[in-house]
Amino acid sequence: MTQQGSGNKDAFMGSAMQFMQAGQDMAQQFMEFIGKAGNPAAATPPPADPQALTALQKQFMDQQMSLWQAVLARQQGKDEPFKVAPESGDRRFAAAEWRESPVYDYMHQAYLLNTKYVKEMVELIPAADDKARNRMRFLARQISDAMAPSNYAATNPEFIKLAVETKGQSITDGINNLLKDFEKGRISMTDESVFEVGKNIATTEGAVVYENDLMQLIQYAPLTPKVGTRPLVVVPPCINKFYIMDLQPDNSLIRFMVEQGNTVFLVSWRNPGEEQGHLTWEDYLEHGPIAALHVAQEICKVKQVNALGFCVGGTILTSALAVLKGRGEDIVSSLTLLTTLLDFSDTGEIGLFIDENGLMARESTIGKGGLLPARDLQNTFSFLRANDLVWNYVTGNYLKGQKPQAFDLLYWNSDSTSLPGPFACWYMRNLYHDNSLRVPGKLEMCGQRIDLGTLDMPVYLLATREDHIVPWHSAYQSTRILGGKVRFVLGASGHIAGVINPASKNKRSYWVNDDVKIDAAGWLTAAEEKKGSWWPDWAAWLKPLAGEPRAPRKPGNTKYKPIEPAPGRYVKERAV
């Protein structure tokens, strides 16, 4: 090797040693910080097992040394005996630029080793309980994701190459994108100029037939010569806009419901402003599903209707039905719950944001009035999948100066809603924190002691296998709570993609098993996998519960006259 080559090698080795030591130092700092999160009551976090920690540190240093030697071997044209591969689905270092230079090749692999080291170290730190352990894991992931070399201009070779190729235009474009997003107060995930609610999304035909200060009720126009006597009342989540269920005609769950011969009513929640900041959980029950069920009942002139709730909309709907049951009103013939929690024992990573100190702080500020801002909610959900919904756009929008592609789902994801403070605090305190809804008689709502076991109508429960918001085994616990005969179906994919899985595209799969008396693990082991969408399975289940076919009627009646065309004006109100 030449003297110059030897000097380059020594310089690279010196840089590698510094990077390796920095990674270990950073991990040690993580350990102290994360240990406090796992043991919040302790002044000093209890130490990890010294022998296990020493073994982990030795393994880490050995792997870093192997990586260093492998990258040097590659520089000399030899085979690389050691490589660090990203986890499945991690696309941050997929571009060729990360491997063309030995510096960036080493840098990104060393980062992956550091991340692995931090993950394994977290498992060695004592934790007060399972929730504290999960909080430690979450914090470790957030910090590791934020420290990725792909997120920074100086350590991202794709940024440098693109800046050279465009003669700096990509840098200018990135700065302009950043300034525009500062004005909006959020990261742009899609080209928002392409979409307009009511024009090319949320276009299923219908009319608003009722409204109050909290919601509008849409009745959709029929698409079949005959419709079932019993209408279907849909309660979507109030944390997001309803049109996730009505994006485009080919992936609209609402349109599919209408095409099956159902007269469909849908609650379109208002995006609350300061004037709605006083609304409570009970207000949402009374003026949301309870009002909607009664209006649908009157318009269709029936004693019973069918009902469907999605996510927190399902929790609100089920609570409302228990209130009505306590009042002696048995007006729902069947209940469908999509990715809904009734038992909040395990709420996934969402529950990590809700603890006593945080709750007391929120209750003291917005608990009696005010808003939980849409921006806070959106940031919370985005950081559950930070690499996909945060850092991916930081890199693309700001470092590369790219304009996000048009995608209806991400447009909806950016159209967030606020929540009234009293509603949000009650929900977090009594359900997420105390898990009281599952306990018969523990909660009082609208003057009634709530017992979900009194709900004895047939129930269709859908959970999704990769749901990070409503873990499927938690959704399965509803089979133990509700009093009626339950069909439990497990869809593939996550909280949104698993639900919005159009029958026309016939993608993914779902699992069925009629035995819901066994535990969740046993249910899945014995379940039968079926290819395609769960939508036809649900439609077949609902059909015999829809009543005798009859000729459809126009939306509304003499009492409830159409106010405006669907999707209505409430859904078009954006959070400030």
PALUMDREN-196569 format. One record per residue (C-alpha): residue number from 1; residue in three letters; chain; x, y, z. Coordinates in steps of 0.2 Angstrom, whole numbers. Last residue first. Example, Ala and Ser with C-alpha at 12.3 -4.5 7.8 and 13.67 -1.06 7.14 Angstrom:
2
2, SER, A, 68, -5, 36
1, ALA, A, 62, -22, 39
//
This chain:
576
576, VAL, A, -285, 132, 63
575, ALA, A, -294, 115, 60
574, ARG, A, -302, 114, 44
573, GLU, A, -321, 115, 41
572, LYS, A, -326, 105, 25
571, VAL, A, -333, 91, 35
570, TYR, A, -346, 103, 43
569, ARG, A, -351, 109, 26
568, GLY, A, -361, 94, 20
567, PRO, A, -354, 79, 11
566, ALA, A, -368, 78, 5
565, PRO, A, -380, 90, -3
564, GLU, A, -388, 103, 8
563, ILE, A, -402, 105, 21
562, PRO, A, -413, 90, 15
561, LYS, A, -430, 90, 25
560, TYR, A, -432, 82, 41
559, LYS, A, -450, 84, 46
558, THR, A, -458, 82, 29
557, ASN, A, -445, 67, 25
556, GLY, A, -427, 65, 22
555, PRO, A, -417, 57, 8
554, LYS, A, -428, 50, -7
553, ARG, A, -436, 33, -4
552, PRO, A, -431, 16, -9
551, ALA, A, -443, 2, -14
550, ARG, A, -444, -12, -1
549, PRO, A, -434, -27, 4
548, GLU, A, -438, -35, 21
547, GLY, A, -426, -32, 35
546, ALA, A, -408, -28, 36
545, LEU, A, -403, -42, 48
544, PRO, A, -403, -55, 34
543, LYS, A, -390, -44, 24
542, LEU, A, -378, -40, 38
541, TRP, A, -368, -56, 39
540, ALA, A, -367, -57, 20
539, ALA, A, -361, -39, 19
538, TRP, A, -348, -42, 33
537, ASP, A, -341, -57, 23
536, PRO, A, -341, -46, 7
535, TRP, A, -331, -32, 15
534, TRP, A, -318, -44, 23
533, SER, A, -307, -41, 7
532, GLY, A, -297, -55, -2
531, LYS, A, -291, -72, 3
530, LYS, A, -298, -81, 18
529, GLU, A, -287, -88, 32
528, GLU, A, -296, -100, 44
527, ALA, A, -293, -97, 62
526, ALA, A, -287, -111, 74
525, THR, A, -271, -103, 79
524, LEU, A, -279, -86, 79
523, TRP, A, -293, -90, 91
522, GLY, A, -280, -99, 102
521, ALA, A, -270, -83, 103
520, ALA, A, -285, -72, 107
519, ASP, A, -292, -83, 121
518, ILE, A, -306, -96, 118
517, LYS, A, -324, -93, 119
516, VAL, A, -324, -84, 102
515, ASP, A, -326, -100, 92
514, ASP, A, -333, -95, 75
513, ASN, A, -316, -93, 68
512, VAL, A, -312, -81, 53
511, TRP, A, -296, -74, 46
510, TYR, A, -294, -60, 33
509, SER, A, -284, -58, 17
508, ARG, A, -275, -45, 7
507, LYS, A, -282, -38, -9
506, ASN, A, -298, -41, -18
505, LYS, A, -298, -25, -28
504, SER, A, -316, -23, -30
503, ALA, A, -319, -29, -12
502, PRO, A, -310, -13, -6
501, ASN, A, -299, -14, 9
500, ILE, A, -302, 2, 19
499, VAL, A, -302, -7, 36
498, GLY, A, -285, -16, 35
497, ALA, A, -278, -1, 27
496, ILE, A, -284, 11, 41
495, HIS, A, -279, 2, 57
494, GLY, A, -266, -10, 50
493, SER, A, -264, -24, 38
492, ALA, A, -274, -41, 37
491, GLY, A, -291, -42, 44
490, LEU, A, -297, -52, 59
489, VAL, A, -315, -56, 60
488, PHE, A, -325, -59, 76
487, ARG, A, -344, -64, 75
486, VAL, A, -352, -61, 91
485, LYS, A, -369, -67, 98
484, GLY, A, -375, -54, 110
483, GLY, A, -370, -49, 128
482, LEU, A, -355, -38, 125
481, ILE, A, -340, -39, 136
480, ARG, A, -331, -55, 133
479, THR, A, -331, -54, 114
478, SER, A, -325, -36, 117
477, GLN, A, -309, -43, 122
476, TYR, A, -305, -46, 104
475, ALA, A, -302, -28, 102
474, SER, A, -288, -29, 114
473, HIS, A, -280, -44, 104
472, TRP, A, -281, -34, 89
471, PRO, A, -271, -19, 95
470, VAL, A, -281, -3, 93
469, ILE, A, -268, 10, 88
468, HIS, A, -254, 0, 81
467, ASP, A, -265, -11, 71
466, GLU, A, -255, -25, 62
465, ARG, A, -268, -39, 63
464, THR, A, -284, -29, 60
463, ALA, A, -300, -30, 71
462, LEU, A, -317, -32, 65
461, LEU, A, -332, -36, 77
460, TYR, A, -349, -40, 70
459, VAL, A, -362, -40, 84
458, PRO, A, -379, -48, 86
457, MET, A, -390, -39, 98
456, ASP, A, -388, -42, 117
455, LEU, A, -382, -26, 124
454, THR, A, -385, -28, 142
453, GLY, A, -366, -34, 144
452, LEU, A, -361, -16, 140
451, ASP, A, -367, -10, 157
450, ILE, A, -368, 8, 160
449, ARG, A, -376, 17, 175
448, GLN, A, -388, 29, 167
447, GLY, A, -390, 48, 170
446, CYS, A, -382, 53, 153
445, MET, A, -367, 43, 157
444, GLU, A, -363, 34, 174
443, LEU, A, -348, 23, 174
442, LYS, A, -345, 8, 186
441, GLY, A, -361, -1, 183
440, PRO, A, -353, -16, 173
439, VAL, A, -334, -14, 172
438, ARG, A, -328, -13, 153
437, LEU, A, -330, 5, 152
436, SER, A, -319, 8, 167
435, ASN, A, -302, 6, 159
434, ASP, A, -295, 19, 172
433, HIS, A, -282, 28, 161
432, TYR, A, -288, 25, 143
431, LEU, A, -307, 24, 147
430, ASN, A, -310, 35, 162
429, ARG, A, -296, 48, 161
428, MET, A, -293, 49, 142
427, TYR, A, -311, 50, 138
426, TRP, A, -315, 62, 152
425, CYS, A, -300, 73, 147
424, ALA, A, -305, 73, 128
423, PHE, A, -323, 77, 131
422, PRO, A, -319, 91, 143
421, GLY, A, -306, 98, 131
420, PRO, A, -316, 99, 116
419, LEU, A, -307, 90, 102
418, SER, A, -298, 96, 87
417, THR, A, -298, 89, 69
416, SER, A, -285, 84, 57
415, ASP, A, -285, 85, 38
414, SER, A, -267, 79, 36
413, ASN, A, -272, 61, 36
412, TRP, A, -286, 64, 24
411, TYR, A, -273, 71, 11
410, LEU, A, -262, 56, 16
409, LEU, A, -276, 44, 11
408, ASP, A, -280, 54, -5
407, PHE, A, -262, 53, -12
406, ALA, A, -254, 66, -23
405, GLN, A, -235, 65, -23
404, PRO, A, -225, 75, -11
403, LYS, A, -215, 89, -19
402, GLN, A, -196, 86, -18
401, GLY, A, -183, 98, -12
400, LYS, A, -171, 84, -8
399, LEU, A, -167, 89, 10
398, TYR, A, -183, 98, 14
397, ASN, A, -197, 89, 6
396, GLY, A, -190, 71, 4
395, THR, A, -179, 70, 20
394, VAL, A, -191, 79, 31
393, TYR, A, -205, 69, 23
392, ASN, A, -198, 52, 27
391, TRP, A, -193, 59, 44
390, VAL, A, -211, 62, 49
389, LEU, A, -225, 49, 43
388, ASP, A, -215, 34, 38
387, ASN, A, -200, 35, 49
386, ALA, A, -211, 42, 64
385, ARG, A, -224, 29, 64
384, LEU, A, -231, 32, 81
383, PHE, A, -224, 49, 79
382, SER, A, -238, 53, 66
381, PHE, A, -252, 49, 78
380, THR, A, -245, 61, 92
379, ASN, A, -241, 74, 79
378, GLN, A, -259, 73, 72
377, LEU, A, -267, 75, 89
376, ASP, A, -256, 89, 95
375, ARG, A, -260, 98, 78
374, ALA, A, -278, 96, 80
373, PRO, A, -278, 106, 96
372, LEU, A, -286, 99, 112
371, LEU, A, -298, 113, 114
370, GLY, A, -305, 124, 128
369, GLY, A, -316, 121, 143
368, LYS, A, -317, 113, 160
367, GLY, A, -303, 100, 157
366, ILE, A, -293, 112, 146
365, THR, A, -280, 118, 157
364, SER, A, -281, 109, 174
363, GLU, A, -288, 93, 166
362, ARG, A, -273, 93, 154
361, ALA, A, -260, 94, 167
360, MET, A, -269, 81, 178
359, LEU, A, -269, 70, 163
358, GLY, A, -251, 72, 160
357, ASN, A, -246, 68, 178
356, GLU, A, -257, 53, 179
355, ASP, A, -252, 45, 163
354, ILE, A, -258, 45, 145
353, PHE, A, -245, 46, 131
352, LEU, A, -240, 28, 133
351, GLY, A, -258, 23, 130
350, ILE, A, -256, 28, 111
349, GLU, A, -242, 15, 111
348, GLY, A, -253, 0, 112
347, THR, A, -270, 1, 121
346, ASP, A, -268, -14, 132
345, SER, A, -281, -15, 146
344, PHE, A, -293, -3, 137
343, ASP, A, -307, -15, 135
342, LEU, A, -321, -7, 124
341, LEU, A, -309, -3, 110
340, THR, A, -314, -2, 92
339, THR, A, -306, -8, 76
338, LEU, A, -323, -9, 67
337, LEU, A, -338, -12, 77
336, THR, A, -354, -18, 69
335, LEU, A, -370, -18, 79
334, SER, A, -387, -26, 75
333, SER, A, -405, -23, 78
332, VAL, A, -403, -6, 87
331, ILE, A, -419, 2, 94
330, ASP, A, -420, -6, 112
329, GLU, A, -425, 9, 122
328, GLY, A, -428, 6, 140
327, ARG, A, -418, 21, 147
326, GLY, A, -404, 9, 152
325, LYS, A, -404, 2, 135
324, LEU, A, -403, 19, 127
323, VAL, A, -387, 23, 138
322, ALA, A, -380, 6, 134
321, LEU, A, -383, 11, 115
320, ALA, A, -374, 27, 118
319, SER, A, -359, 19, 125
318, THR, A, -358, 7, 110
317, LEU, A, -359, 22, 98
316, ILE, A, -345, 32, 107
315, THR, A, -334, 17, 108
314, GLY, A, -337, 13, 89
313, GLY, A, -334, 31, 85
312, VAL, A, -318, 29, 94
311, CYS, A, -313, 16, 80
310, PHE, A, -327, 14, 68
309, GLY, A, -345, 12, 73
308, LEU, A, -359, 3, 64
307, ALA, A, -378, 3, 68
306, ASN, A, -393, -7, 62
305, VAL, A, -410, 1, 64
304, GLN, A, -426, -4, 75
303, LYS, A, -444, 2, 77
302, VAL, A, -445, 8, 59
301, LYS, A, -452, 23, 50
300, CYS, A, -437, 26, 39
299, ILE, A, -436, 45, 43
298, GLU, A, -441, 42, 61
297, GLN, A, -429, 29, 65
296, ALA, A, -415, 38, 55
295, VAL, A, -419, 53, 66
294, HIS, A, -418, 43, 82
293, LEU, A, -402, 34, 78
292, ALA, A, -394, 51, 73
291, ALA, A, -399, 59, 90
290, ILE, A, -392, 45, 100
289, PRO, A, -377, 43, 89
288, GLY, A, -371, 62, 91
287, HIS, A, -381, 74, 101
286, GLU, A, -384, 63, 116
285, LEU, A, -367, 53, 115
284, TYR, A, -356, 68, 111
283, ASP, A, -364, 79, 124
282, GLU, A, -361, 65, 137
281, TRP, A, -342, 65, 133
280, THR, A, -342, 84, 135
279, LEU, A, -343, 100, 125
278, HIS, A, -336, 116, 132
277, GLY, A, -324, 119, 118
276, GLN, A, -338, 121, 106
275, GLU, A, -337, 140, 104
274, GLU, A, -318, 138, 103
273, GLY, A, -320, 128, 87
272, PRO, A, -325, 110, 85
271, ASN, A, -322, 101, 69
270, ARG, A, -340, 95, 67
269, TRP, A, -344, 77, 66
268, SER, A, -352, 69, 51
267, VAL, A, -363, 56, 57
266, LEU, A, -368, 44, 43
265, PHE, A, -385, 37, 37
264, VAL, A, -386, 23, 25
263, THR, A, -401, 15, 17
262, ASN, A, -394, -2, 13
261, GLY, A, -395, -12, -3
260, GLN, A, -378, -18, -4
259, GLU, A, -373, -4, -16
258, VAL, A, -376, 8, -1
257, MET, A, -363, -1, 10
256, PHE, A, -351, -1, -4
255, ARG, A, -353, 18, -7
254, ILE, A, -349, 20, 12
253, LEU, A, -334, 9, 11
252, SER, A, -327, 20, -3
251, ASN, A, -312, 12, -12
250, ASP, A, -318, 12, -30
249, PRO, A, -328, 28, -28
248, GLN, A, -314, 38, -20
247, LEU, A, -312, 43, -2
246, ASP, A, -328, 38, 7
245, MET, A, -324, 29, 23
244, ILE, A, -308, 40, 26
243, TYR, A, -322, 53, 23
242, PHE, A, -327, 54, 41
241, LYS, A, -314, 67, 46
240, ASN, A, -303, 62, 61
239, ILE, A, -304, 62, 80
238, CYS, A, -323, 61, 79
237, PRO, A, -322, 43, 74
236, PRO, A, -335, 37, 62
235, VAL, A, -353, 33, 67
234, VAL, A, -363, 24, 54
233, VAL, A, -382, 22, 55
232, LEU, A, -389, 7, 43
231, PRO, A, -407, 8, 39
230, ARG, A, -419, -6, 42
229, THR, A, -432, -10, 28
228, GLY, A, -418, -16, 17
227, VAL, A, -417, -7, 0
226, LYS, A, -424, -11, -17
225, PRO, A, -420, -5, -34
224, THR, A, -401, -2, -29
223, LEU, A, -390, 14, -28
222, PRO, A, -400, 23, -15
221, ALA, A, -395, 41, -10
220, TYR, A, -385, 43, 6
219, GLN, A, -393, 51, 22
218, ILE, A, -380, 63, 30
217, LEU, A, -382, 68, 48
216, GLN, A, -373, 84, 53
215, MET, A, -364, 85, 70
214, LEU, A, -360, 95, 85
213, ASP, A, -370, 111, 85
212, ASN, A, -385, 101, 77
211, GLU, A, -389, 95, 60
210, TYR, A, -402, 84, 51
209, VAL, A, -405, 79, 33
208, VAL, A, -388, 82, 25
207, ALA, A, -390, 75, 8
206, GLY, A, -384, 60, -3
205, GLU, A, -372, 56, -17
204, THR, A, -355, 48, -13
203, THR, A, -342, 61, -17
202, ALA, A, -331, 61, -2
201, ILE, A, -316, 64, -13
200, ASN, A, -315, 72, -30
199, LYS, A, -327, 87, -28
198, GLY, A, -335, 85, -11
197, VAL, A, -319, 87, -2
196, GLU, A, -306, 95, -13
195, PHE, A, -290, 86, -18
194, VAL, A, -275, 90, -30
193, SER, A, -269, 106, -21
192, GLU, A, -265, 95, -6
191, ASP, A, -250, 88, -14
190, THR, A, -246, 75, -1
189, MET, A, -237, 73, 16
188, SER, A, -234, 92, 20
187, ILE, A, -227, 94, 37
186, ARG, A, -237, 105, 49
185, GLY, A, -239, 122, 55
184, LYS, A, -245, 129, 38
183, GLU, A, -234, 144, 38
182, PHE, A, -219, 133, 44
181, ASP, A, -224, 121, 30
180, LYS, A, -222, 134, 17
179, LEU, A, -205, 139, 24
178, LEU, A, -199, 121, 24
177, ASN, A, -205, 119, 6
176, ASN, A, -195, 135, 1
175, ILE, A, -180, 129, 9
174, GLY, A, -181, 112, 0
173, ASP, A, -183, 120, -16
172, THR, A, -168, 131, -14
171, ILE, A, -158, 116, -9
170, SER, A, -164, 106, -24
169, GLN, A, -159, 121, -35
168, GLY, A, -141, 120, -29
167, LYS, A, -133, 116, -46
166, THR, A, -147, 102, -49
165, GLU, A, -134, 88, -50
164, VAL, A, -123, 95, -36
163, ALA, A, -138, 97, -24
162, LEU, A, -144, 80, -29
161, LYS, A, -128, 71, -25
160, ILE, A, -126, 80, -8
159, PHE, A, -144, 76, -3
158, GLU, A, -142, 58, -8
157, PRO, A, -126, 57, 1
156, ASN, A, -135, 61, 18
155, THR, A, -123, 65, 32
154, ALA, A, -121, 84, 30
153, ALA, A, -139, 87, 25
152, TYR, A, -146, 78, 40
151, ASN, A, -161, 65, 42
150, SER, A, -152, 51, 32
149, PRO, A, -139, 50, 46
148, ALA, A, -152, 43, 58
147, MET, A, -153, 53, 75
146, ALA, A, -172, 56, 75
145, ASP, A, -175, 37, 72
144, SER, A, -164, 33, 87
143, ILE, A, -172, 45, 98
142, GLN, A, -190, 40, 94
141, ARG, A, -185, 21, 95
140, ALA, A, -177, 23, 112
139, LEU, A, -192, 33, 118
138, PHE, A, -204, 20, 112
137, ARG, A, -194, 6, 120
136, MET, A, -193, 15, 137
135, ARG, A, -212, 18, 136
134, ASN, A, -215, 0, 133
133, ARG, A, -205, -5, 149
132, ALA, A, -214, 8, 159
131, LYS, A, -231, 1, 153
130, ASP, A, -224, -17, 157
129, ASP, A, -220, -12, 175
128, ALA, A, -207, -2, 186
127, ALA, A, -193, -6, 173
126, PRO, A, -175, -13, 175
125, ILE, A, -164, -9, 161
124, LEU, A, -158, -24, 151
123, GLU, A, -171, -23, 138
122, VAL, A, -166, -5, 134
121, MET, A, -149, -11, 131
120, GLU, A, -155, -22, 117
119, LYS, A, -163, -8, 108
118, VAL, A, -149, 4, 111
117, TYR, A, -137, -9, 103
116, LYS, A, -148, -11, 88
115, THR, A, -148, 7, 85
114, ASN, A, -129, 8, 87
113, LEU, A, -128, -6, 74
112, LEU, A, -139, 3, 62
111, TYR, A, -129, 19, 64
110, ALA, A, -113, 9, 61
109, GLN, A, -121, 3, 45
108, HIS, A, -126, 20, 39
107, MET, A, -109, 28, 43
106, TYR, A, -99, 13, 36
105, ASP, A, -107, 14, 19
104, TYR, A, -107, 33, 20
103, VAL, A, -88, 33, 22
102, PRO, A, -85, 19, 10
101, SER, A, -93, 28, -4
100, GLU, A, -104, 19, -16
99, ARG, A, -115, 10, -3
98, TRP, A, -126, 24, 3
97, GLU, A, -127, 32, -14
96, ALA, A, -135, 16, -21
95, ALA, A, -152, 21, -12
94, ALA, A, -160, 9, 0
93, PHE, A, -154, 18, 16
92, ARG, A, -170, 25, 22
91, ARG, A, -181, 11, 15
90, ASP, A, -184, 1, 32
89, GLY, A, -198, -11, 27
88, SER, A, -188, -26, 34
87, GLU, A, -175, -21, 46
86, PRO, A, -159, -13, 39
85, ALA, A, -145, -25, 35
84, VAL, A, -128, -24, 44
83, LYS, A, -114, -32, 34
82, PHE, A, -99, -43, 38
81, PRO, A, -87, -53, 27
80, GLU, A, -85, -40, 13
79, ASP, A, -76, -48, -1
78, LYS, A, -60, -38, -7
77, GLY, A, -59, -23, -18
76, GLN, A, -47, -14, -6
75, GLN, A, -61, -2, -1
74, ARG, A, -72, -17, 2
73, ALA, A, -59, -24, 14
72, LEU, A, -59, -7, 23
71, VAL, A, -78, -8, 25
70, ALA, A, -77, -26, 31
69, GLN, A, -64, -21, 44
68, TRP, A, -75, -7, 51
67, LEU, A, -90, -18, 52
66, SER, A, -80, -32, 61
65, MET, A, -74, -19, 73
64, GLN, A, -91, -12, 76
63, GLN, A, -97, -30, 79
62, ASP, A, -84, -33, 92
61, MET, A, -88, -17, 101
60, PHE, A, -106, -21, 101
59, GLN, A, -103, -39, 107
58, LYS, A, -92, -32, 121
57, GLN, A, -105, -19, 126
56, LEU, A, -118, -33, 127
55, ALA, A, -107, -44, 138
54, THR, A, -103, -30, 150
53, LEU, A, -122, -26, 151
52, ALA, A, -126, -44, 155
51, GLN, A, -113, -45, 168
50, PRO, A, -118, -28, 176
49, ASP, A, -137, -32, 177
48, ALA, A, -144, -15, 174
47, PRO, A, -144, -1, 187
46, PRO, A, -159, 5, 196
45, PRO, A, -164, 23, 190
44, THR, A, -159, 37, 202
43, ALA, A, -173, 47, 210
42, ALA, A, -185, 33, 207
41, ALA, A, -204, 37, 204
40, PRO, A, -202, 38, 185
39, ASN, A, -194, 21, 183
38, GLY, A, -195, 17, 165
37, ALA, A, -193, 35, 160
36, LYS, A, -178, 37, 171
35, GLY, A, -170, 22, 163
34, ILE, A, -173, 30, 146
33, PHE, A, -162, 45, 151
32, GLU, A, -148, 35, 159
31, MET, A, -147, 22, 145
30, PHE, A, -148, 35, 132
29, GLN, A, -133, 43, 139
28, GLN, A, -124, 27, 138
27, ALA, A, -130, 24, 120
26, MET, A, -123, 41, 115
25, ASP, A, -106, 36, 123
24, GLN, A, -107, 20, 113
23, GLY, A, -111, 28, 97
22, ALA, A, -98, 42, 100
21, GLN, A, -85, 28, 103
20, MET, A, -89, 20, 86
19, PHE, A, -89, 37, 77
18, GLN, A, -72, 41, 84
17, MET, A, -65, 24, 80
16, ALA, A, -72, 26, 62
15, SER, A, -64, 43, 60
14, GLY, A, -47, 36, 66
13, MET, A, -49, 21, 54
12, PHE, A, -53, 33, 40
11, ALA, A, -38, 44, 43
10, ASP, A, -27, 28, 45
9, LYS, A, -33, 21, 28
8, ASN, A, -31, 38, 20
7, GLY, A, -13, 39, 27
6, SER, A, -9, 21, 21
5, GLY, A, -15, 25, 4
4, GLN, A, -4, 41, 3
3, GLN, A, 11, 30, 9
2, THR, A, 7, 17, -4
1, MET, A, 0, 0, 0
//
